[in-house]
Amino acid sequence: MNKFLKGILLLLPYIFMVLGFAIYNRVNPQLGGLPFFYWYQLLWIFLAAGLTFTVYTLESREYDMKKVRS
């Protein structure tokens, strides 16, 4: 996987959180009594952690493969 795609995966949550303010600046729909504003941000915390872990895993595998080849 190239570095550009990994960078996109790492920047995706922050682009949606910072530039997507108009998307989540509302109350409805509610989920479990929580306004959209709160649960949308909480969802992106978990998505960002998952994407970061994915990129970390890919980088680790590539590093290990380079180590094996040399």
PyMOL Python script that loads the backbone (N, CA, C, O; Angstrom):
from pymol import cmd

cmd.read_pdbstr("""\
ATOM      1  N   MET A   1       0.862  -1.173   0.000  1.00  0.00           N
ATOM      2  CA  MET A   1       0.000   0.000   0.000  1.00  0.00           C
ATOM      3  C   MET A   1       0.907   1.235   0.000  1.00  0.00           C
ATOM      4  O   MET A   1       1.876   1.299   0.757  1.00  0.00           O
ATOM      5  N   ASN A   2       0.593   2.195  -0.837  1.00  0.00           N
ATOM      6  CA  ASN A   2       1.470   3.346  -0.945  1.00  0.00           C
ATOM      7  C   ASN A   2       1.243   4.350   0.190  1.00  0.00           C
ATOM      8  O   ASN A   2       0.237   4.306   0.897  1.00  0.00           O
ATOM      9  N   LYS A   3       2.208   5.249   0.335  1.00  0.00           N
ATOM     10  CA  LYS A   3       2.178   6.212   1.442  1.00  0.00           C
ATOM     11  C   LYS A   3       1.023   7.189   1.315  1.00  0.00           C
ATOM     12  O   LYS A   3       0.485   7.640   2.326  1.00  0.00           O
ATOM     13  N   PHE A   4       0.636   7.521   0.102  1.00  0.00           N
ATOM     14  CA  PHE A   4      -0.462   8.458  -0.100  1.00  0.00           C
ATOM     15  C   PHE A   4      -1.771   7.913   0.467  1.00  0.00           C
ATOM     16  O   PHE A   4      -2.506   8.628   1.148  1.00  0.00           O
ATOM     17  N   LEU A   5      -2.053   6.648   0.183  1.00  0.00           N
ATOM     18  CA  LEU A   5      -3.275   6.025   0.682  1.00  0.00           C
ATOM     19  C   LEU A   5      -3.257   5.902   2.203  1.00  0.00           C
ATOM     20  O   LEU A   5      -4.284   6.092   2.855  1.00  0.00           O
ATOM     21  N   LYS A   6      -2.102   5.587   2.764  1.00  0.00           N
ATOM     22  CA  LYS A   6      -1.984   5.523   4.224  1.00  0.00           C
ATOM     23  C   LYS A   6      -2.215   6.904   4.840  1.00  0.00           C
ATOM     24  O   LYS A   6      -2.858   7.023   5.882  1.00  0.00           O
ATOM     25  N   GLY A   7      -1.700   7.925   4.205  1.00  0.00           N
ATOM     26  CA  GLY A   7      -1.920   9.290   4.697  1.00  0.00           C
ATOM     27  C   GLY A   7      -3.391   9.668   4.651  1.00  0.00           C
ATOM     28  O   GLY A   7      -3.899  10.311   5.570  1.00  0.00           O
ATOM     29  N   ILE A   8      -4.070   9.276   3.595  1.00  0.00           N
ATOM     30  CA  ILE A   8      -5.513   9.540   3.487  1.00  0.00           C
ATOM     31  C   ILE A   8      -6.264   8.838   4.610  1.00  0.00           C
ATOM     32  O   ILE A   8      -7.157   9.425   5.222  1.00  0.00           O
ATOM     33  N   LEU A   9      -5.909   7.586   4.884  1.00  0.00           N
ATOM     34  CA  LEU A   9      -6.565   6.844   5.968  1.00  0.00           C
ATOM     35  C   LEU A   9      -6.354   7.521   7.314  1.00  0.00           C
ATOM     36  O   LEU A   9      -7.254   7.526   8.154  1.00  0.00           O
ATOM     37  N   LEU A  10      -5.169   8.093   7.527  1.00  0.00           N
ATOM     38  CA  LEU A  10      -4.901   8.764   8.794  1.00  0.00           C
ATOM     39  C   LEU A  10      -5.576  10.136   8.883  1.00  0.00           C
ATOM     40  O   LEU A  10      -5.945  10.574   9.972  1.00  0.00           O
ATOM     41  N   LEU A  11      -5.736  10.804   7.758  1.00  0.00           N
ATOM     42  CA  LEU A  11      -6.335  12.139   7.766  1.00  0.00           C
ATOM     43  C   LEU A  11      -7.862  12.124   7.697  1.00  0.00           C
ATOM     44  O   LEU A  11      -8.506  13.105   8.069  1.00  0.00           O
ATOM     45  N   LEU A  12      -8.433  11.045   7.234  1.00  0.00           N
ATOM     46  CA  LEU A  12      -9.875  10.965   7.047  1.00  0.00           C
ATOM     47  C   LEU A  12     -10.695  11.371   8.279  1.00  0.00           C
ATOM     48  O   LEU A  12     -11.607  12.188   8.148  1.00  0.00           O
ATOM     49  N   PRO A  13     -10.408  10.837   9.458  1.00  0.00           N
ATOM     50  CA  PRO A  13     -11.219  11.235  10.619  1.00  0.00           C
ATOM     51  C   PRO A  13     -11.111  12.722  10.944  1.00  0.00           C
ATOM     52  O   PRO A  13     -12.093  13.356  11.329  1.00  0.00           O
ATOM     53  N   TYR A  14      -9.926  13.261  10.789  1.00  0.00           N
ATOM     54  CA  TYR A  14      -9.722  14.658  11.139  1.00  0.00           C
ATOM     55  C   TYR A  14     -10.355  15.596  10.123  1.00  0.00           C
ATOM     56  O   TYR A  14     -10.814  16.682  10.477  1.00  0.00           O
ATOM     57  N   ILE A  15     -10.381  15.184   8.874  1.00  0.00           N
ATOM     58  CA  ILE A  15     -11.056  15.979   7.851  1.00  0.00           C
ATOM     59  C   ILE A  15     -12.548  16.060   8.168  1.00  0.00           C
ATOM     60  O   ILE A  15     -13.146  17.134   8.101  1.00  0.00           O
ATOM     61  N   PHE A  16     -13.144  14.918   8.513  1.00  0.00           N
ATOM     62  CA  PHE A  16     -14.566  14.902   8.832  1.00  0.00           C
ATOM     63  C   PHE A  16     -14.873  15.644  10.129  1.00  0.00           C
ATOM     64  O   PHE A  16     -15.934  16.258  10.251  1.00  0.00           O
ATOM     65  N   MET A  17     -13.966  15.597  11.093  1.00  0.00           N
ATOM     66  CA  MET A  17     -14.226  16.260  12.368  1.00  0.00           C
ATOM     67  C   MET A  17     -14.053  17.773  12.266  1.00  0.00           C
ATOM     68  O   MET A  17     -14.845  18.526  12.833  1.00  0.00           O
ATOM     69  N   VAL A  18     -13.037  18.218  11.559  1.00  0.00           N
ATOM     70  CA  VAL A  18     -12.761  19.655  11.494  1.00  0.00           C
ATOM     71  C   VAL A  18     -13.545  20.333  10.372  1.00  0.00           C
ATOM     72  O   VAL A  18     -14.206  21.346  10.597  1.00  0.00           O
ATOM     73  N   LEU A  19     -13.471  19.782   9.184  1.00  0.00           N
ATOM     74  CA  LEU A  19     -14.115  20.427   8.050  1.00  0.00           C
ATOM     75  C   LEU A  19     -15.585  20.065   7.920  1.00  0.00           C
ATOM     76  O   LEU A  19     -16.338  20.746   7.225  1.00  0.00           O
ATOM     77  N   GLY A  20     -15.992  19.001   8.583  1.00  0.00           N
ATOM     78  CA  GLY A  20     -17.377  18.572   8.491  1.00  0.00           C
ATOM     79  C   GLY A  20     -18.261  19.089   9.611  1.00  0.00           C
ATOM     80  O   GLY A  20     -19.255  18.453   9.959  1.00  0.00           O
ATOM     81  N   PHE A  21     -17.912  20.227  10.176  1.00  0.00           N
ATOM     82  CA  PHE A  21     -18.679  20.766  11.304  1.00  0.00           C
ATOM     83  C   PHE A  21     -20.146  20.962  10.954  1.00  0.00           C
ATOM     84  O   PHE A  21     -21.016  20.745  11.797  1.00  0.00           O
ATOM     85  N   ALA A  22     -20.427  21.360   9.749  1.00  0.00           N
ATOM     86  CA  ALA A  22     -21.829  21.573   9.343  1.00  0.00           C
ATOM     87  C   ALA A  22     -22.613  20.263   9.336  1.00  0.00           C
ATOM     88  O   ALA A  22     -23.838  20.272   9.451  1.00  0.00           O
ATOM     89  N   ILE A  23     -21.913  19.140   9.201  1.00  0.00           N
ATOM     90  CA  ILE A  23     -22.585  17.843   9.191  1.00  0.00           C
ATOM     91  C   ILE A  23     -23.115  17.495  10.572  1.00  0.00           C
ATOM     92  O   ILE A  23     -24.244  17.022  10.704  1.00  0.00           O
ATOM     93  N   TYR A  24     -22.304  17.727  11.610  1.00  0.00           N
ATOM     94  CA  TYR A  24     -22.697  17.265  12.936  1.00  0.00           C
ATOM     95  C   TYR A  24     -23.142  18.381  13.872  1.00  0.00           C
ATOM     96  O   TYR A  24     -23.307  18.135  15.067  1.00  0.00           O
ATOM     97  N   ASN A  25     -23.337  19.570  13.386  1.00  0.00           N
ATOM     98  CA  ASN A  25     -23.804  20.680  14.211  1.00  0.00           C
ATOM     99  C   ASN A  25     -25.333  20.685  14.264  1.00  0.00           C
ATOM    100  O   ASN A  25     -25.982  21.618  13.792  1.00  0.00           O
ATOM    101  N   ARG A  26     -25.891  19.625  14.847  1.00  0.00           N
ATOM    102  CA  ARG A  26     -27.344  19.506  14.986  1.00  0.00           C
ATOM    103  C   ARG A  26     -27.665  18.558  16.133  1.00  0.00           C
ATOM    104  O   ARG A  26     -26.785  17.868  16.648  1.00  0.00           O
ATOM    105  N   VAL A  27     -28.910  18.533  16.519  1.00  0.00           N
ATOM    106  CA  VAL A  27     -29.331  17.714  17.654  1.00  0.00           C
ATOM    107  C   VAL A  27     -29.914  16.391  17.190  1.00  0.00           C
ATOM    108  O   VAL A  27     -29.607  15.352  17.773  1.00  0.00           O
ATOM    109  N   ASN A  28     -30.742  16.400  16.161  1.00  0.00           N
ATOM    110  CA  ASN A  28     -31.405  15.184  15.695  1.00  0.00           C
ATOM    111  C   ASN A  28     -30.616  14.547  14.566  1.00  0.00           C
ATOM    112  O   ASN A  28     -30.007  15.281  13.789  1.00  0.00           O
ATOM    113  N   PRO A  29     -30.588  13.264  14.430  1.00  0.00           N
ATOM    114  CA  PRO A  29     -31.287  12.228  15.178  1.00  0.00           C
ATOM    115  C   PRO A  29     -30.559  11.917  16.487  1.00  0.00           C
ATOM    116  O   PRO A  29     -29.347  12.102  16.601  1.00  0.00           O
ATOM    117  N   GLN A  30     -31.300  11.457  17.439  1.00  0.00           N
ATOM    118  CA  GLN A  30     -30.726  11.067  18.719  1.00  0.00           C
ATOM    119  C   GLN A  30     -30.518   9.560  18.746  1.00  0.00           C
ATOM    120  O   GLN A  30     -31.261   8.804  18.118  1.00  0.00           O
ATOM    121  N   LEU A  31     -29.513   9.142  19.470  1.00  0.00           N
ATOM    122  CA  LEU A  31     -29.202   7.725  19.610  1.00  0.00           C
ATOM    123  C   LEU A  31     -29.041   7.431  21.098  1.00  0.00           C
ATOM    124  O   LEU A  31     -28.077   7.869  21.726  1.00  0.00           O
ATOM    125  N   GLY A  32     -29.976   6.702  21.642  1.00  0.00           N
ATOM    126  CA  GLY A  32     -29.937   6.393  23.068  1.00  0.00           C
ATOM    127  C   GLY A  32     -30.049   7.620  23.945  1.00  0.00           C
ATOM    128  O   GLY A  32     -29.494   7.651  25.043  1.00  0.00           O
ATOM    129  N   GLY A  33     -30.757   8.626  23.478  1.00  0.00           N
ATOM    130  CA  GLY A  33     -30.923   9.855  24.240  1.00  0.00           C
ATOM    131  C   GLY A  33     -29.792  10.856  24.036  1.00  0.00           C
ATOM    132  O   GLY A  33     -29.876  11.985  24.521  1.00  0.00           O
ATOM    133  N   LEU A  34     -28.740  10.465  23.328  1.00  0.00           N
ATOM    134  CA  LEU A  34     -27.637  11.381  23.057  1.00  0.00           C
ATOM    135  C   LEU A  34     -27.889  12.123  21.746  1.00  0.00           C
ATOM    136  O   LEU A  34     -28.238  11.506  20.740  1.00  0.00           O
ATOM    137  N   PRO A  35     -27.715  13.437  21.757  1.00  0.00           N
ATOM    138  CA  PRO A  35     -27.869  14.188  20.509  1.00  0.00           C
ATOM    139  C   PRO A  35     -26.824  13.764  19.472  1.00  0.00           C
ATOM    140  O   PRO A  35     -25.754  13.262  19.817  1.00  0.00           O
ATOM    141  N   PHE A  36     -27.148  13.972  18.230  1.00  0.00           N
ATOM    142  CA  PHE A  36     -26.273  13.609  17.111  1.00  0.00           C
ATOM    143  C   PHE A  36     -24.881  14.190  17.294  1.00  0.00           C
ATOM    144  O   PHE A  36     -23.894  13.514  17.005  1.00  0.00           O
ATOM    145  N   PHE A  37     -24.780  15.418  17.763  1.00  0.00           N
ATOM    146  CA  PHE A  37     -23.502  16.106  17.960  1.00  0.00           C
ATOM    147  C   PHE A  37     -22.536  15.256  18.784  1.00  0.00           C
ATOM    148  O   PHE A  37     -21.354  15.167  18.452  1.00  0.00           O
ATOM    149  N   TYR A  38     -23.023  14.637  19.843  1.00  0.00           N
ATOM    150  CA  TYR A  38     -22.155  13.870  20.733  1.00  0.00           C
ATOM    151  C   TYR A  38     -21.834  12.478  20.192  1.00  0.00           C
ATOM    152  O   TYR A  38     -20.672  12.070  20.190  1.00  0.00           O
ATOM    153  N   TRP A  39     -22.850  11.749  19.732  1.00  0.00           N
ATOM    154  CA  TRP A  39     -22.551  10.384  19.315  1.00  0.00           C
ATOM    155  C   TRP A  39     -21.783  10.343  18.005  1.00  0.00           C
ATOM    156  O   TRP A  39     -21.052   9.383  17.764  1.00  0.00           O
ATOM    157  N   TYR A  40     -21.921  11.352  17.146  1.00  0.00           N
ATOM    158  CA  TYR A  40     -21.142  11.409  15.912  1.00  0.00           C
ATOM    159  C   TYR A  40     -19.658  11.572  16.233  1.00  0.00           C
ATOM    160  O   TYR A  40     -18.811  10.905  15.639  1.00  0.00           O
ATOM    161  N   GLN A  41     -19.352  12.463  17.173  1.00  0.00           N
ATOM    162  CA  GLN A  41     -17.955  12.665  17.560  1.00  0.00           C
ATOM    163  C   GLN A  41     -17.387  11.427  18.251  1.00  0.00           C
ATOM    164  O   GLN A  41     -16.239  11.053  18.011  1.00  0.00           O
ATOM    165  N   LEU A  42     -18.180  10.799  19.098  1.00  0.00           N
ATOM    166  CA  LEU A  42     -17.746   9.584  19.772  1.00  0.00           C
ATOM    167  C   LEU A  42     -17.494   8.459  18.769  1.00  0.00           C
ATOM    168  O   LEU A  42     -16.538   7.698  18.921  1.00  0.00           O
ATOM    169  N   LEU A  43     -18.325   8.352  17.768  1.00  0.00           N
ATOM    170  CA  LEU A  43     -18.137   7.352  16.719  1.00  0.00           C
ATOM    171  C   LEU A  43     -16.801   7.558  16.011  1.00  0.00           C
ATOM    172  O   LEU A  43     -16.087   6.593  15.739  1.00  0.00           O
ATOM    173  N   TRP A  44     -16.461   8.814  15.710  1.00  0.00           N
ATOM    174  CA  TRP A  44     -15.211   9.078  15.011  1.00  0.00           C
ATOM    175  C   TRP A  44     -13.986   8.802  15.872  1.00  0.00           C
ATOM    176  O   TRP A  44     -12.909   8.539  15.336  1.00  0.00           O
ATOM    177  N   ILE A  45     -14.124   8.854  17.175  1.00  0.00           N
ATOM    178  CA  ILE A  45     -12.995   8.477  18.035  1.00  0.00           C
ATOM    179  C   ILE A  45     -12.644   7.021  17.792  1.00  0.00           C
ATOM    180  O   ILE A  45     -11.474   6.679  17.622  1.00  0.00           O
ATOM    181  N   PHE A  46     -13.659   6.162  17.776  1.00  0.00           N
ATOM    182  CA  PHE A  46     -13.415   4.741  17.548  1.00  0.00           C
ATOM    183  C   PHE A  46     -12.971   4.464  16.110  1.00  0.00           C
ATOM    184  O   PHE A  46     -12.104   3.621  15.881  1.00  0.00           O
ATOM    185  N   LEU A  47     -13.557   5.166  15.149  1.00  0.00           N
ATOM    186  CA  LEU A  47     -13.139   4.989  13.753  1.00  0.00           C
ATOM    187  C   LEU A  47     -11.695   5.434  13.552  1.00  0.00           C
ATOM    188  O   LEU A  47     -10.937   4.774  12.840  1.00  0.00           O
ATOM    189  N   ALA A  48     -11.309   6.546  14.171  1.00  0.00           N
ATOM    190  CA  ALA A  48      -9.931   7.038  14.049  1.00  0.00           C
ATOM    191  C   ALA A  48      -8.955   6.039  14.654  1.00  0.00           C
ATOM    192  O   ALA A  48      -7.891   5.790  14.089  1.00  0.00           O
ATOM    193  N   ALA A  49      -9.311   5.466  15.799  1.00  0.00           N
ATOM    194  CA  ALA A  49      -8.447   4.459  16.417  1.00  0.00           C
ATOM    195  C   ALA A  49      -8.323   3.237  15.507  1.00  0.00           C
ATOM    196  O   ALA A  49      -7.234   2.684  15.355  1.00  0.00           O
ATOM    197  N   GLY A  50      -9.424   2.819  14.909  1.00  0.00           N
ATOM    198  CA  GLY A  50      -9.390   1.672  14.006  1.00  0.00           C
ATOM    199  C   GLY A  50      -8.553   1.933  12.766  1.00  0.00           C
ATOM    200  O   GLY A  50      -7.784   1.072  12.339  1.00  0.00           O
ATOM    201  N   LEU A  51      -8.699   3.121  12.187  1.00  0.00           N
ATOM    202  CA  LEU A  51      -7.907   3.463  10.997  1.00  0.00           C
ATOM    203  C   LEU A  51      -6.424   3.584  11.333  1.00  0.00           C
ATOM    204  O   LEU A  51      -5.572   3.155  10.555  1.00  0.00           O
ATOM    205  N   THR A  52      -6.119   4.163  12.477  1.00  0.00           N
ATOM    206  CA  THR A  52      -4.725   4.276  12.897  1.00  0.00           C
ATOM    207  C   THR A  52      -4.114   2.896  13.119  1.00  0.00           C
ATOM    208  O   THR A  52      -2.974   2.648  12.727  1.00  0.00           O
ATOM    209  N   PHE A  53      -4.870   2.002  13.745  1.00  0.00           N
ATOM    210  CA  PHE A  53      -4.391   0.637  13.950  1.00  0.00           C
ATOM    211  C   PHE A  53      -4.178  -0.077  12.619  1.00  0.00           C
ATOM    212  O   PHE A  53      -3.219  -0.832  12.462  1.00  0.00           O
ATOM    213  N   THR A  54      -5.064   0.161  11.671  1.00  0.00           N
ATOM    214  CA  THR A  54      -4.924  -0.452  10.351  1.00  0.00           C
ATOM    215  C   THR A  54      -3.638   0.003   9.668  1.00  0.00           C
ATOM    216  O   THR A  54      -2.892  -0.819   9.135  1.00  0.00           O
ATOM    217  N   VAL A  55      -3.378   1.299   9.682  1.00  0.00           N
ATOM    218  CA  VAL A  55      -2.161   1.815   9.059  1.00  0.00           C
ATOM    219  C   VAL A  55      -0.927   1.306   9.802  1.00  0.00           C
ATOM    220  O   VAL A  55       0.072   0.957   9.173  1.00  0.00           O
ATOM    221  N   TYR A  56      -0.987   1.262  11.123  1.00  0.00           N
ATOM    222  CA  TYR A  56       0.132   0.732  11.907  1.00  0.00           C
ATOM    223  C   TYR A  56       0.419  -0.721  11.544  1.00  0.00           C
ATOM    224  O   TYR A  56       1.576  -1.104  11.371  1.00  0.00           O
ATOM    225  N   THR A  57      -0.629  -1.526  11.429  1.00  0.00           N
ATOM    226  CA  THR A  57      -0.468  -2.935  11.075  1.00  0.00           C
ATOM    227  C   THR A  57       0.139  -3.084   9.681  1.00  0.00           C
ATOM    228  O   THR A  57       1.036  -3.903   9.476  1.00  0.00           O
ATOM    229  N   LEU A  58      -0.340  -2.309   8.744  1.00  0.00           N
ATOM    230  CA  LEU A  58       0.209  -2.364   7.380  1.00  0.00           C
ATOM    231  C   LEU A  58       1.676  -1.958   7.364  1.00  0.00           C
ATOM    232  O   LEU A  58       2.490  -2.594   6.694  1.00  0.00           O
ATOM    233  N   GLU A  59       2.015  -0.908   8.094  1.00  0.00           N
ATOM    234  CA  GLU A  59       3.412  -0.463   8.163  1.00  0.00           C
ATOM    235  C   GLU A  59       4.291  -1.526   8.805  1.00  0.00           C
ATOM    236  O   GLU A  59       5.407  -1.773   8.347  1.00  0.00           O
ATOM    237  N   SER A  60       3.792  -2.154   9.861  1.00  0.00           N
ATOM    238  CA  SER A  60       4.572  -3.198  10.539  1.00  0.00           C
ATOM    239  C   SER A  60       4.825  -4.376   9.610  1.00  0.00           C
ATOM    240  O   SER A  60       5.931  -4.913   9.569  1.00  0.00           O
ATOM    241  N   ARG A  61       3.800  -4.776   8.865  1.00  0.00           N
ATOM    242  CA  ARG A  61       3.976  -5.893   7.929  1.00  0.00           C
ATOM    243  C   ARG A  61       4.982  -5.549   6.835  1.00  0.00           C
ATOM    244  O   ARG A  61       5.812  -6.381   6.468  1.00  0.00           O
ATOM    245  N   GLU A  62       4.909  -4.328   6.315  1.00  0.00           N
ATOM    246  CA  GLU A  62       5.854  -3.922   5.274  1.00  0.00           C
ATOM    247  C   GLU A  62       7.275  -3.886   5.829  1.00  0.00           C
ATOM    248  O   GLU A  62       8.217  -4.297   5.152  1.00  0.00           O
ATOM    249  N   TYR A  63       7.429  -3.401   7.044  1.00  0.00           N
ATOM    250  CA  TYR A  63       8.749  -3.336   7.672  1.00  0.00           C
ATOM    251  C   TYR A  63       9.302  -4.751   7.868  1.00  0.00           C
ATOM    252  O   TYR A  63      10.473  -5.012   7.594  1.00  0.00           O
ATOM    253  N   ASP A  64       8.454  -5.648   8.341  1.00  0.00           N
ATOM    254  CA  ASP A  64       8.880  -7.025   8.551  1.00  0.00           C
ATOM    255  C   ASP A  64       9.270  -7.689   7.230  1.00  0.00           C
ATOM    256  O   ASP A  64      10.249  -8.433   7.173  1.00  0.00           O
ATOM    257  N   MET A  65       8.504  -7.420   6.166  1.00  0.00           N
ATOM    258  CA  MET A  65       8.826  -7.997   4.866  1.00  0.00           C
ATOM    259  C   MET A  65      10.162  -7.469   4.341  1.00  0.00           C
ATOM    260  O   MET A  65      10.924  -8.221   3.732  1.00  0.00           O
ATOM    261  N   LYS A  66      10.452  -6.195   4.568  1.00  0.00           N
ATOM    262  CA  LYS A  66      11.724  -5.637   4.140  1.00  0.00           C
ATOM    263  C   LYS A  66      12.873  -6.249   4.930  1.00  0.00           C
ATOM    264  O   LYS A  66      13.955  -6.476   4.389  1.00  0.00           O
ATOM    265  N   LYS A  67      12.634  -6.514   6.208  1.00  0.00           N
ATOM    266  CA  LYS A  67      13.647  -7.139   7.049  1.00  0.00           C
ATOM    267  C   LYS A  67      13.961  -8.554   6.585  1.00  0.00           C
ATOM    268  O   LYS A  67      15.121  -8.965   6.575  1.00  0.00           O
ATOM    269  N   VAL A  68      12.931  -9.297   6.202  1.00  0.00           N
ATOM    270  CA  VAL A  68      13.090 -10.683   5.763  1.00  0.00           C
ATOM    271  C   VAL A  68      13.860 -10.730   4.446  1.00  0.00           C
ATOM    272  O   VAL A  68      14.712 -11.597   4.250  1.00  0.00           O
ATOM    273  N   ARG A  69      13.559  -9.800   3.551  1.00  0.00           N
ATOM    274  CA  ARG A  69      14.195  -9.790   2.228  1.00  0.00           C
ATOM    275  C   ARG A  69      15.678  -9.458   2.287  1.00  0.00           C
ATOM    276  O   ARG A  69      16.446  -9.914   1.440  1.00  0.00           O
ATOM    277  N   SER A  70      16.098  -8.660   3.286  1.00  0.00           N
ATOM    278  CA  SER A  70      17.513  -8.266   3.328  1.00  0.00           C
ATOM    279  C   SER A  70      18.361  -9.166   4.153  1.00  0.00           C
ATOM    280  O   SER A  70      19.567  -8.944   4.269  1.00  0.00           O
TER     281      SER A  70
END
""", "prot")
cmd.dss("prot")
cmd.show_as("cartoon", "prot")
cmd.util.cbc("prot")
cmd.orient("prot")
